Amino acid sequence: MQRTAAQSAFINVLVNTLIANVTTSFLWFALTFWVYIETQSVLATGVIGGAYMLFVAFFAMVFGTIVDRHRKHAVMMLSSLISAAAFLLAGVLYLAQPEAALLDLGGPWFWLFSGVILFGGVIEQLRNIALSTTVTLLVPEERRANANGLVGTVQGIAFLVTSVFSGLSIGFLGMGWTLAIAIAAMALTFAHLLFIRIPEKQPQADPESRSAVDFRGSVRAIRLAPGLFALIIFSTFNNLIGGVYMALMDPYGLTLFDAQTWGFALAFASTGFLIGGGLVAKFGLGAKPMRTMLLVVIAMGLLGSVFMLREWWWLYVLGMWAYMALVPPVEAAEQTVIQKVVPFERQGRVFGVAAAMEASAAPITAFLIAPLAEFLIIPYMESQDGRQQWGWLLGEGEARGIALICLFAGLIMVVAATLAFFTRSYRKLTDLYAHAPEQNIPGEGEDEGEANADGEDAAADDAGVEVPSAADSERHSERHTAVADAPPIVPGKPPLR
């Protein structure tokens, strides 16, 4: 086995993504904690969460076009630079205005301050789209599911770290020092990127893609893969239900814990991401990623409907842990399917369309559920009629209205995933994935003809196998034997540095 430039680049990009994800998640979580602690408003936290997803939906298609038109390294550097500038601007606003003005939901400074922070976090989606295409660029087809599992593990580590330190930072340091930490960490991310080199040829301009948002090119790529649009629609619906949990998870947790303890509880629950991502990295998703995804979504719905049935802190934390362990397989399955059935040169736009559609669903639910919960369902469950009708199922407590919403959201998810098994789109996409040929992607310094002629050599290099020189005719004729006799790759195990 030989360490290749592609393997080195992939590991370094994962490390850099970890730093960036920690930073943006750290500040987003901190903003949510800070606003809820100071205002005690479920509506405010719901609006923040919904606004974040709305920004992602608005910019994702632009991000996808940018990714397809530029080298992935340049895209990641742009993402880090803009996020650092946004966080720096938020720091200036914090110093220029009193906290009372920044926390006034009816004033402009709250929306400007929150919007700048959320925009800095949303730019991270540009990096995430680039990372999804980088997996296709740097990882052989047979190991992409495992690589996507590693990506999920990195995201889980980021969630774990931010869950702890966001609560601690707000509880002990306040919002000002929290902003300072985020600015410094994002600057570190940018500096680290300067030392990473991703072996990639300059993307060729698409003559049919002239606008900043190449919607037509995205649609064409999706239509060429029968059933892919249905997968994106299903993921969008799944995010529609997930928006319920996004809007209500923090308010429910902060009724059971103070901010610092809730941070530790989230940190424990987020180890589920590590377990789920690690299992995918080790074992992959099987021969039918779509089937795996639907089975996991059914399990997620069942969990989401039961972990608030009683206002027991341990039930909530363990339920979140199991729920989060199921998220990486779902995300990895969608990414793995797109990476195989969509041409590499259009993957950024397809991932952008998927991100836009899926992200647009969550704010719809968040904007609807947050006020509905605060002004209708929570008061109803606190009334005598509500307790009499639902007390046998949901027990007693101050957040039974949230529990009622999550119960029905989880059951809807179960029904939708079960019905998806019987659709023609599911059968078509499963068959397409099984028979789609492996893509030949030209590396830096190659053209398309060279890549197609030497596709087997490129696959061997990506796998880390040393291929003999073509100048030696005898060894050249035995190259297939050399590759076939190479030691097997351990799925999900990154190479040693």
C-alpha positions as CSV (number, residue, x, y, z in Angstrom):
1,M,0.0,0.0,0.0
2,Q,1.2,3.4,-0.9
3,R,0.0,6.7,0.4
4,T,-1.2,8.9,-2.5
5,A,-1.8,12.6,-3.0
6,A,-5.5,11.9,-3.2
7,Q,-5.6,10.1,0.2
8,S,-3.5,12.9,1.8
9,A,-5.8,15.5,0.4
10,F,-8.9,13.7,1.6
11,I,-7.7,13.4,5.2
12,N,-6.5,17.0,5.3
13,V,-9.8,18.2,3.9
14,L,-11.7,16.2,6.6
15,V,-9.6,17.8,9.3
16,N,-10.1,21.3,7.9
17,T,-13.9,20.7,7.6
18,L,-13.9,19.6,11.2
19,I,-12.4,22.9,12.3
20,A,-14.8,24.9,10.1
21,N,-17.9,22.9,11.2
22,V,-16.9,23.2,14.9
23,T,-16.6,27.0,14.5
24,T,-19.8,27.7,12.7
25,S,-21.9,25.2,14.8
26,F,-20.3,26.6,17.9
27,L,-21.4,30.1,17.2
28,W,-24.9,29.1,15.9
29,F,-25.6,27.0,19.0
30,A,-24.3,29.8,21.2
31,L,-26.6,32.3,19.5
32,T,-29.6,30.0,20.1
33,F,-28.7,29.4,23.7
34,W,-28.1,33.1,24.4
35,V,-31.3,34.3,22.8
36,Y,-33.5,31.7,24.5
37,I,-31.9,32.2,28.0
38,E,-32.3,36.0,27.7
39,T,-35.7,36.1,26.1
40,Q,-37.3,32.7,27.1
41,S,-39.0,32.8,23.7
42,V,-39.6,29.6,21.7
43,L,-40.7,31.8,18.8
44,A,-37.3,33.5,18.7
45,T,-35.3,30.2,18.6
46,G,-37.7,28.9,16.0
47,V,-37.2,31.9,13.8
48,I,-33.4,31.7,14.2
49,G,-33.4,28.0,13.2
50,G,-35.8,28.6,10.3
51,A,-33.9,31.6,9.1
52,Y,-30.7,29.6,8.9
53,M,-32.4,26.9,6.7
54,L,-34.0,29.6,4.6
55,F,-30.6,31.1,3.9
56,V,-29.3,27.7,2.9
57,A,-32.3,27.2,0.6
58,F,-31.7,30.6,-1.0
59,F,-28.0,30.2,-1.6
60,A,-27.5,26.5,-2.2
61,M,-28.1,26.5,-5.9
62,V,-25.7,29.4,-6.4
63,F,-23.2,27.4,-4.3
64,G,-23.6,24.3,-6.4
65,T,-22.9,26.3,-9.6
66,I,-19.8,27.8,-8.0
67,V,-18.5,24.4,-7.0
68,D,-18.9,23.0,-10.5
69,R,-17.1,26.0,-12.1
70,H,-14.1,26.3,-9.8
71,R,-11.5,24.1,-8.1
72,K,-12.7,22.7,-4.8
73,H,-9.7,24.1,-2.9
74,A,-10.5,27.7,-4.1
75,V,-14.2,27.2,-3.1
76,M,-13.2,26.1,0.4
77,M,-10.9,29.1,0.8
78,L,-13.7,31.4,-0.3
79,S,-16.1,29.9,2.2
80,S,-13.6,30.3,5.1
81,L,-12.8,33.9,4.2
82,I,-16.5,35.0,4.0
83,S,-17.4,33.3,7.2
84,A,-14.5,34.9,9.0
85,A,-15.5,38.3,7.7
86,A,-19.2,37.8,8.8
87,F,-18.2,36.8,12.3
88,L,-15.9,39.8,12.5
89,L,-18.7,42.1,11.5
90,A,-20.9,40.5,14.2
91,G,-18.2,41.2,16.7
92,V,-18.2,44.8,15.7
93,L,-22.0,45.0,16.1
94,Y,-21.7,43.4,19.6
95,L,-19.2,46.0,20.7
96,A,-21.1,48.9,19.1
97,Q,-24.6,48.1,20.6
98,P,-25.7,47.2,24.1
99,E,-27.0,43.7,24.7
100,A,-30.5,45.0,25.4
101,A,-30.7,46.4,21.8
102,L,-29.3,43.1,20.4
103,L,-31.9,41.1,22.3
104,D,-34.9,43.3,21.4
105,L,-37.0,41.1,19.1
106,G,-38.9,44.1,17.9
107,G,-35.8,46.1,17.0
108,P,-33.6,46.0,13.9
109,W,-30.3,45.2,15.8
110,F,-31.5,41.7,16.8
111,W,-32.3,40.8,13.2
112,L,-29.1,42.3,11.8
113,F,-26.9,40.7,14.5
114,S,-28.5,37.3,14.2
115,G,-28.6,37.5,10.4
116,V,-24.9,38.3,10.1
117,I,-24.0,35.3,12.3
118,L,-26.4,33.0,10.4
119,F,-25.0,34.2,7.0
120,G,-21.5,33.3,8.2
121,G,-22.7,29.9,9.1
122,V,-24.7,29.4,5.9
123,I,-21.5,30.0,3.8
124,E,-20.3,26.7,5.3
125,Q,-22.8,25.0,3.1
126,L,-20.6,26.0,0.1
127,R,-17.8,24.0,1.7
128,N,-20.1,21.1,2.4
129,I,-21.2,20.9,-1.3
130,A,-17.6,21.1,-2.3
131,L,-16.7,18.3,0.1
132,S,-19.4,16.0,-1.3
133,T,-18.0,16.4,-4.8
134,T,-14.4,16.0,-3.4
135,V,-15.3,12.5,-2.2
136,T,-16.1,11.6,-5.8
137,L,-12.9,13.2,-6.9
138,L,-10.5,11.6,-4.4
139,V,-12.1,8.3,-3.3
140,P,-12.7,5.2,-5.5
141,E,-16.3,4.3,-6.1
142,E,-16.3,1.1,-4.0
143,R,-15.2,3.1,-0.9
144,R,-17.3,6.3,-1.3
145,A,-20.0,5.0,1.1
146,N,-17.3,4.5,3.7
147,A,-15.8,7.9,3.0
148,N,-19.3,9.5,3.4
149,G,-19.4,7.7,6.8
150,L,-16.2,9.3,7.7
151,V,-17.7,12.7,6.7
152,G,-20.6,11.9,9.0
153,T,-18.2,11.0,11.8
154,V,-16.4,14.4,11.4
155,Q,-19.7,16.2,11.6
156,G,-20.6,14.2,14.7
157,I,-17.3,15.3,16.4
158,A,-18.1,18.9,15.5
159,F,-21.6,18.6,17.0
160,L,-20.2,17.0,20.1
161,V,-17.6,19.7,20.7
162,T,-19.9,22.5,20.0
163,S,-22.7,21.1,22.2
164,V,-20.4,21.2,25.2
165,F,-18.5,24.4,24.5
166,S,-21.4,26.5,23.3
167,G,-23.3,26.1,26.5
168,L,-20.1,26.6,28.6
169,S,-19.1,29.6,26.6
170,I,-22.4,31.4,27.0
171,G,-22.8,30.3,30.6
172,F,-19.3,31.4,31.8
173,L,-17.9,33.8,29.2
174,G,-20.8,35.5,27.5
175,M,-21.6,36.3,23.9
176,G,-18.6,38.6,23.4
177,W,-15.9,36.1,24.1
178,T,-17.8,33.5,22.2
179,L,-17.6,35.7,19.1
180,A,-13.9,36.2,19.7
181,I,-13.3,32.5,19.8
182,A,-15.2,31.9,16.6
183,I,-13.3,34.6,14.7
184,A,-10.0,33.2,15.8
185,A,-11.0,29.6,14.9
186,M,-12.2,30.6,11.4
187,A,-8.9,32.4,10.8
188,L,-7.1,29.2,11.8
189,T,-9.2,27.3,9.2
190,F,-8.2,29.6,6.5
191,A,-4.5,29.4,7.4
192,H,-4.7,25.5,7.4
193,L,-6.3,25.6,3.9
194,L,-3.2,27.4,2.6
195,F,-1.2,24.2,3.1
196,I,-3.7,21.8,1.5
197,R,-3.4,20.8,-2.1
198,I,-6.2,18.9,-3.8
199,P,-5.1,17.2,-7.1
200,E,-7.8,18.5,-9.5
201,K,-7.9,19.7,-13.0
202,Q,-9.4,23.1,-13.7
203,P,-13.1,22.5,-14.5
204,Q,-14.1,23.0,-18.1
205,A,-16.6,25.8,-18.7
206,D,-20.1,24.4,-19.5
207,P,-21.3,26.3,-22.6
208,E,-24.9,25.7,-21.6
209,S,-24.4,27.2,-18.1
210,R,-24.0,30.9,-18.2
211,S,-26.1,32.2,-15.3
212,A,-25.1,32.2,-11.6
213,V,-27.8,29.7,-11.0
214,D,-27.7,26.9,-13.6
215,F,-31.1,25.4,-12.9
216,R,-31.5,23.9,-16.3
217,G,-28.2,22.0,-16.1
218,S,-29.2,20.7,-12.7
219,V,-32.6,19.5,-13.9
220,R,-31.0,17.8,-16.9
221,A,-28.6,15.9,-14.7
222,I,-31.4,14.9,-12.3
223,R,-33.7,13.7,-15.2
224,L,-30.9,11.5,-16.6
225,A,-31.1,9.4,-13.4
226,P,-34.6,7.9,-13.2
227,G,-35.8,8.1,-9.6
228,L,-33.3,10.6,-8.4
229,F,-35.9,13.4,-8.3
230,A,-38.1,11.2,-6.1
231,L,-35.1,10.7,-3.8
232,I,-34.6,14.4,-3.4
233,I,-38.4,14.9,-2.9
234,F,-38.4,12.2,-0.2
235,S,-35.4,13.8,1.5
236,T,-37.2,17.2,1.3
237,F,-40.2,15.7,3.0
238,N,-38.0,14.1,5.6
239,N,-36.5,17.5,6.3
240,L,-40.0,18.9,6.6
241,I,-40.6,16.6,9.5
242,G,-37.1,17.3,10.8
243,G,-37.9,21.0,11.0
244,V,-40.3,20.1,13.9
245,Y,-37.4,18.8,15.9
246,M,-35.1,21.6,14.9
247,A,-37.6,24.2,16.2
248,L,-38.4,22.4,19.5
249,M,-35.4,20.4,20.5
250,D,-33.5,23.3,22.3
251,P,-36.6,24.8,24.1
252,Y,-37.6,21.3,25.3
253,G,-34.0,20.5,26.5
254,L,-33.7,23.9,28.3
255,T,-36.9,23.1,30.3
256,L,-35.1,20.0,31.6
257,F,-31.6,21.5,32.1
258,D,-29.8,24.8,32.6
259,A,-27.6,26.0,29.6
260,Q,-24.4,24.4,30.8
261,T,-25.9,21.0,31.6
262,W,-27.9,21.1,28.4
263,G,-24.7,21.6,26.5
264,F,-23.2,18.4,28.2
265,A,-26.5,16.5,27.4
266,L,-26.3,17.5,23.8
267,A,-22.6,16.5,23.8
268,F,-23.5,13.0,25.0
269,A,-26.3,12.7,22.5
270,S,-24.1,13.8,19.7
271,T,-21.8,10.8,20.3
272,G,-24.6,9.0,18.4
273,F,-23.3,10.8,15.3
274,L,-19.9,9.2,15.9
275,I,-21.4,5.8,16.3
276,G,-23.6,6.1,13.2
277,G,-20.9,7.6,11.0
278,G,-18.3,5.1,12.3
279,L,-20.5,2.2,11.4
280,V,-21.0,3.5,7.9
281,A,-17.3,4.1,7.6
282,K,-16.6,0.6,8.7
283,F,-19.3,-1.4,6.9
284,G,-20.7,0.9,4.2
285,L,-24.4,0.9,3.3
286,G,-24.8,-2.4,1.6
287,A,-25.6,-3.1,-2.0
288,K,-28.8,-1.1,-1.9
289,P,-28.2,2.3,-0.1
290,M,-31.8,3.3,-0.9
291,R,-33.3,0.4,1.1
292,T,-30.9,1.1,3.9
293,M,-32.0,4.7,4.0
294,L,-35.7,4.0,4.1
295,L,-35.3,1.4,6.9
296,V,-33.3,3.9,8.9
297,V,-35.9,6.7,8.4
298,I,-38.6,4.4,9.7
299,A,-36.5,3.8,12.8
300,M,-36.0,7.5,13.2
301,G,-39.7,8.2,13.1
302,L,-40.4,5.6,15.7
303,L,-37.7,7.1,18.0
304,G,-38.9,10.7,17.4
305,S,-42.4,9.8,18.4
306,V,-41.5,8.2,21.8
307,F,-38.5,9.9,23.4
308,M,-40.7,12.7,24.8
309,L,-43.6,10.6,26.0
310,R,-42.6,11.3,29.5
311,E,-40.7,14.3,30.8
312,W,-37.8,12.2,32.0
313,W,-34.4,13.7,31.2
314,W,-32.7,10.3,30.7
315,L,-35.4,9.2,28.2
316,Y,-34.9,12.4,26.2
317,V,-31.1,12.2,26.2
318,L,-31.0,8.5,25.3
319,G,-33.7,9.0,22.6
320,M,-31.7,11.9,21.1
321,W,-28.5,9.7,21.1
322,A,-30.2,6.9,19.2
323,Y,-31.9,9.4,16.8
324,M,-28.6,11.1,16.0
325,A,-26.9,7.7,15.4
326,L,-29.4,7.2,12.6
327,V,-28.7,10.5,10.9
328,P,-25.3,9.7,9.2
329,P,-26.6,6.6,7.4
330,V,-29.4,8.6,5.9
331,E,-27.1,11.4,4.8
332,A,-24.5,9.0,3.5
333,A,-27.0,7.0,1.5
334,E,-28.2,10.1,-0.4
335,Q,-24.7,11.3,-1.1
336,T,-23.5,7.9,-2.2
337,V,-26.3,7.5,-4.7
338,I,-25.8,11.0,-6.2
339,Q,-22.0,10.5,-6.4
340,K,-22.5,7.3,-8.5
341,V,-25.4,8.2,-10.8
342,V,-24.6,11.9,-11.6
343,P,-21.6,12.9,-13.8
344,F,-18.9,14.5,-11.7
345,E,-18.9,17.8,-13.7
346,R,-22.6,18.4,-12.7
347,Q,-22.6,17.0,-9.1
348,G,-22.1,20.4,-7.5
349,R,-25.3,21.7,-9.1
350,V,-27.3,18.5,-8.2
351,F,-26.1,18.7,-4.6
352,G,-27.0,22.4,-4.7
353,V,-30.6,21.6,-5.9
354,A,-30.9,18.9,-3.3
355,A,-29.7,21.2,-0.5
356,A,-32.0,24.0,-1.6
357,M,-35.1,21.8,-1.7
358,E,-34.3,20.0,1.5
359,A,-33.3,23.2,3.4
360,S,-36.4,25.0,2.2
361,A,-38.6,22.4,3.9
362,A,-37.3,22.9,7.4
363,P,-38.0,26.6,7.7
364,I,-41.6,26.1,6.6
365,T,-42.1,23.7,9.5
366,A,-40.0,25.8,11.9
367,F,-41.9,29.0,11.1
368,L,-45.2,27.2,11.4
369,I,-44.5,25.0,14.4
370,A,-42.7,27.6,16.7
371,P,-45.7,30.0,16.9
372,L,-48.2,27.1,16.8
373,A,-46.5,25.5,19.7
374,E,-46.1,28.7,21.7
375,F,-49.6,30.2,21.2
376,L,-51.8,27.2,20.7
377,I,-50.6,23.7,21.5
378,I,-48.5,24.4,24.6
379,P,-51.4,26.4,26.2
380,Y,-53.8,23.7,25.2
381,M,-51.7,21.0,26.9
382,E,-51.4,23.1,30.0
383,S,-55.2,23.4,30.2
384,Q,-57.5,20.9,32.0
385,D,-58.9,19.6,28.7
386,G,-55.5,18.9,27.3
387,R,-54.3,17.1,30.4
388,Q,-57.4,14.9,30.5
389,Q,-57.3,14.0,26.8
390,W,-53.6,13.3,26.5
391,G,-52.3,12.8,30.0
392,W,-52.6,9.0,29.8
393,L,-50.1,9.0,26.9
394,L,-47.9,12.0,27.6
395,G,-47.9,12.1,31.4
396,E,-47.4,15.4,33.3
397,G,-45.0,18.2,32.8
398,E,-44.5,21.7,31.5
399,A,-43.6,20.8,27.9
400,R,-46.3,18.3,27.1
401,G,-47.3,20.4,24.1
402,I,-43.9,19.9,22.5
403,A,-44.2,16.2,23.2
404,L,-47.5,16.0,21.4
405,I,-46.1,17.7,18.3
406,C,-43.1,15.4,18.1
407,L,-45.3,12.3,18.6
408,F,-47.3,13.0,15.4
409,A,-44.3,14.2,13.5
410,G,-42.5,10.9,14.1
411,L,-45.6,8.8,13.1
412,I,-45.9,10.8,9.8
413,M,-42.2,10.0,9.1
414,V,-42.8,6.3,9.6
415,V,-45.8,6.2,7.2
416,A,-44.0,8.2,4.5
417,A,-40.9,5.9,4.5
418,T,-43.0,2.8,4.5
419,L,-45.0,3.9,1.5
420,A,-41.8,4.9,-0.4
421,F,-40.8,1.2,-0.6
422,F,-43.7,0.5,-2.9
423,T,-43.0,3.3,-5.5
424,R,-41.7,2.8,-9.0
425,S,-39.1,5.5,-8.4
426,Y,-37.5,3.5,-5.6
427,R,-37.2,0.4,-7.9
428,K,-35.8,2.4,-10.8
429,L,-33.2,4.2,-8.7
430,T,-32.1,1.1,-7.0
431,D,-31.6,-0.6,-10.3
432,L,-29.8,2.4,-11.8
433,Y,-27.4,2.4,-8.8
434,A,-26.6,-1.3,-9.2
435,H,-25.7,-1.0,-12.9
436,A,-24.2,2.5,-13.2
437,P,-20.6,2.4,-14.5
438,E,-17.8,3.9,-12.6
439,Q,-16.8,7.4,-13.6
440,N,-13.4,8.3,-14.9
441,I,-12.4,11.7,-13.5
442,P,-9.3,13.4,-14.9
443,G,-6.8,14.5,-12.3
444,E,-4.6,17.5,-12.4
445,G,-2.6,17.7,-15.6
446,E,-4.8,15.2,-17.4
447,D,-7.3,15.6,-20.1
448,E,-10.4,13.5,-20.7
449,G,-8.8,11.3,-23.3
450,E,-5.9,10.4,-21.0
451,A,-8.2,9.8,-18.1
452,N,-10.3,7.4,-20.1
453,A,-7.3,5.6,-21.5
454,D,-5.7,5.2,-18.1
455,G,-8.8,4.7,-16.0
456,E,-7.6,1.4,-14.6
457,D,-4.3,3.0,-13.5
458,A,-6.2,5.9,-11.9
459,A,-8.4,3.5,-10.0
460,A,-5.3,1.6,-8.8
461,D,-3.6,4.8,-7.7
462,D,-6.7,6.0,-5.8
463,A,-6.8,2.6,-4.0
464,G,-3.2,3.2,-2.9
465,V,-1.7,0.4,-5.0
466,E,1.7,1.1,-6.6
467,V,1.4,0.5,-10.4
468,P,4.6,-0.4,-12.2
469,S,6.0,1.9,-14.9
470,A,4.5,1.6,-18.3
471,A,7.9,1.8,-19.9
472,D,8.6,-1.8,-18.8
473,S,6.5,-3.8,-21.3
474,E,6.6,-7.1,-19.4
475,R,5.5,-5.5,-16.1
476,H,3.0,-3.4,-18.0
477,S,1.3,-6.5,-19.4
478,E,1.0,-7.8,-15.8
479,R,-0.5,-4.7,-14.2
480,H,-4.0,-6.3,-13.8
481,T,-2.4,-9.2,-11.9
482,A,-0.5,-6.8,-9.7
483,V,-3.6,-4.9,-8.9
484,A,-5.7,-8.0,-8.3
485,D,-3.0,-9.4,-5.9
486,A,-2.8,-6.2,-3.8
487,P,-3.7,-6.4,-0.1
488,P,-7.4,-5.8,0.5
489,I,-8.5,-2.3,1.6
490,V,-10.1,-2.2,5.1
491,P,-13.4,-0.3,4.6
492,G,-13.6,2.9,6.6
493,K,-10.0,2.8,7.9
494,P,-8.1,6.0,6.9
495,P,-4.5,5.5,5.8
496,L,-1.7,6.2,8.3
497,R,0.0,9.6,7.9
